Amino acid sequence: MAGMEKRTFHGEKLEIRKEGSKKFVEGVLRYQVLSEDLGGFREKIAPSVFSRTLNAGSDVKMLWNHNDDEILGSTKAGTLVIENRAEGLHFSCLIPETASNRFETIQRGDVDGVSFGFIPEAETWDHNTTPPTRTLTAARLIEISPTPFPAYPAFSTQATQRSRDAGESLRLRLEIENAIAMYGKERV
């Protein structure tokens, strides 16, 4: 299985809303939009990219800035809802009361980026563009994160490595949880 990668989109403003005392963070990961240069290539995601994750009912987390110690919601718990639409993957997360400072940080505009962690499964390349363009056609969605900084490797190798290590840790933990759910704790 390939390693986890993450991508950040700026300009796709995160939205916030309140329903009584409940606070939500919402946004969209847009399909067919080219990324910035990722170190010799640009990238876009195809509308089919997360079909396997959605069809399998996989548990996707919302993390604060890719930090798996700060989980804001999950599809398993029903606090994160993701929906595939023509223009992109829409998400809405009910923020826990203990994370109201995160809601305020987004509301003030201090954090306006959205990022996602994924494991690529299929891709195509167009070498007729400069730089070449990678189109992700299938990927396992692991997490979505409100984040203040881009996740491109060219900006900070150390930050990217930390993120990949955290993603690998989360991936292993999810695989263990899935194995326990399937086979029971005694057999794992």
Phi, psi and omega per residue, in radians:
M1 nan 2.323 -3.135
A2 -1.170 2.769 -3.137
G3 -1.234 2.807 3.133
M4 -1.295 2.461 3.061
E5 -2.158 2.841 3.053
K6 -2.418 2.657 3.134
R7 -2.397 2.539 3.125
T8 -2.076 2.394 3.078
F9 -2.008 2.162 3.006
H10 -1.846 2.716 -3.100
G11 1.567 -0.247 3.028
E12 -1.680 1.313 -2.994
K13 -0.932 2.280 3.017
L14 -1.194 2.483 3.101
E15 -1.882 2.636 3.048
I16 -2.222 2.652 3.052
R17 -2.675 2.729 3.105
K18 -2.138 2.474 2.986
E19 -2.247 1.676 -3.035
G20 1.145 -2.137 3.128
S21 -1.603 -0.081 -3.137
K22 -1.435 2.417 -3.128
K23 -2.118 2.340 -3.092
F24 -2.154 2.538 2.961
V25 -2.000 2.276 -3.068
E26 -2.355 2.728 3.108
G27 -3.086 -2.962 -3.119
V28 -2.554 2.424 2.974
L29 -1.696 1.851 -3.011
R30 -1.343 2.422 3.084
Y31 -1.472 2.709 3.018
Q32 1.065 0.393 3.086
V33 -1.818 2.220 -3.118
L34 -1.281 2.420 3.059
S35 -1.350 3.081 2.941
E36 -1.243 3.057 3.064
D37 -1.128 2.176 -3.099
L38 -1.759 0.513 -3.139
G39 1.636 0.845 3.106
G40 1.913 -0.001 3.048
F41 -2.727 2.789 2.999
R42 -1.994 2.872 -3.007
E43 -2.465 2.632 2.970
K44 -2.506 2.814 3.138
I45 -1.972 2.347 -3.134
A46 -1.393 2.705 3.132
P47 -1.020 -0.422 -3.116
S48 -1.520 -0.023 -2.910
V49 -0.974 -0.684 -3.071
F50 -1.849 0.287 -3.097
S51 -0.983 -0.791 -3.112
R52 -1.073 -0.799 3.124
T53 -1.033 -0.807 -3.107
L54 -1.184 -0.770 -3.119
N55 -1.174 -0.568 -3.119
A56 -1.409 -0.213 -3.086
G57 1.183 0.510 -3.126
S58 -1.047 2.570 3.103
D59 -1.361 2.070 3.082
V60 -1.927 2.413 -3.129
K61 -1.833 2.678 2.850
M62 -1.864 2.108 -3.141
L63 -1.966 2.699 3.021
W64 -1.488 1.984 3.076
N65 0.898 0.782 3.097
H66 1.131 0.267 -3.105
N67 -1.582 1.900 -3.096
D68 -1.316 0.022 2.976
D69 -1.534 -0.136 -3.110
E70 -2.255 1.399 -3.120
I71 -1.506 2.181 -3.139
L72 -1.656 -0.415 -3.137
G73 -3.083 2.965 3.095
S74 -2.666 2.638 3.099
T75 -1.196 -0.585 3.137
K76 -1.041 -0.718 -3.133
A77 -1.464 -0.149 -3.116
G78 1.394 0.148 3.127
T79 -1.576 -0.215 3.027
L80 -2.137 2.180 3.104
V81 -2.013 2.209 3.075
I82 -2.090 2.486 -3.075
E83 -2.506 2.257 3.106
N84 -1.427 2.140 3.066
R85 -2.223 2.963 -3.050
A86 -0.971 -0.713 -3.061
E87 -1.522 -0.277 -3.139
G88 2.916 -3.106 3.116
L89 -1.564 1.952 3.141
H90 -1.548 2.527 3.104
F91 -2.439 2.618 3.087
S92 -2.500 2.195 -3.078
C93 -2.178 2.205 3.023
L94 -1.366 1.987 -3.066
I95 -1.407 2.335 3.118
P96 -1.144 2.634 3.125
E97 -0.979 -0.573 -3.121
T98 -1.242 -0.144 -3.135
A99 -1.977 0.466 -3.109
S100 -1.090 -0.440 3.077
N101 -1.163 -0.530 3.094
R102 -1.195 -0.711 3.087
F103 -1.038 -0.807 -3.131
E104 -1.118 -0.681 3.136
T105 -1.077 -0.682 3.083
I106 -1.248 -0.740 -3.131
Q107 -1.025 -0.707 -3.130
R108 -1.309 -0.275 -3.132
G109 1.605 0.112 3.105
D110 -1.170 -0.625 3.064
V111 -2.057 2.072 -3.114
D112 -2.320 0.058 3.127
G113 -1.696 2.751 3.041
V114 -2.254 2.403 -3.083
S115 -2.298 2.817 3.076
F116 -2.479 2.538 3.077
G117 -1.846 2.374 -3.047
F118 -2.635 2.829 3.012
I119 -1.991 1.987 -3.112
P120 -1.152 2.431 3.134
E121 -2.107 -0.525 3.114
A122 -2.680 2.545 -3.101
E123 -2.709 2.783 2.986
T124 -2.199 2.760 -3.135
W125 -2.194 2.430 3.005
D126 -2.004 1.849 -3.125
H127 -1.581 0.104 3.087
N128 -1.535 0.019 3.088
T129 -1.899 2.768 3.096
T130 -2.154 2.028 -0.150
P131 -1.223 2.990 3.111
P132 -0.998 2.719 -3.130
T133 -1.996 2.207 3.053
R134 -1.729 2.247 3.043
T135 -1.957 2.042 3.068
L136 -1.341 2.086 -3.132
T137 -1.815 -0.335 3.062
A138 -2.653 2.324 3.117
A139 -2.697 2.565 3.062
R140 -1.545 1.987 3.130
L141 -1.343 2.181 -3.129
I142 -1.795 -0.808 -3.069
E143 -2.736 2.758 3.032
I144 -2.141 2.423 -3.063
S145 -2.410 2.221 2.841
P146 -1.162 2.351 -3.067
T147 -2.640 2.531 -3.134
P148 -1.531 -0.311 -3.006
F149 -2.182 2.567 3.077
P150 -1.101 2.663 -3.091
A151 -1.843 0.268 -3.070
Y152 -1.241 2.357 -3.083
P153 -0.976 -0.547 -3.092
A154 -1.127 -0.399 -3.082
F155 -1.385 -0.652 3.138
S156 -2.848 1.848 3.123
T157 -1.066 -0.722 -3.106
Q158 -1.099 -0.787 3.133
A159 -1.118 -0.701 3.116
T160 -1.115 -0.741 3.140
Q161 -1.120 -0.753 3.099
R162 -1.031 -0.740 -3.125
S163 -1.135 -0.727 3.132
R164 -1.149 -0.684 3.092
D165 -1.090 -0.776 3.125
A166 -1.123 -0.699 3.107
G167 -1.125 -0.712 3.111
E168 -1.121 -0.720 3.105
S169 -1.070 -0.790 3.129
L170 -1.124 -0.740 -3.138
R171 -1.055 -0.811 3.136
L172 -1.102 -0.730 3.126
R173 -1.089 -0.728 3.131
L174 -1.144 -0.686 3.106
E175 -1.128 -0.690 3.106
I176 -1.140 -0.778 3.117
E177 -1.050 -0.740 3.132
N178 -1.131 -0.716 3.125
A179 -1.118 -0.728 3.111
I180 -1.099 -0.739 3.139
A181 -1.105 -0.651 -3.104
M182 -1.387 -0.750 -2.955
Y183 -1.984 -0.165 -3.098
G184 1.563 2.667 -3.032
K185 -1.102 -0.610 -3.070
E186 -1.156 -0.556 -3.067
R187 -1.559 -0.198 -3.083
V188 -1.597 nan nan
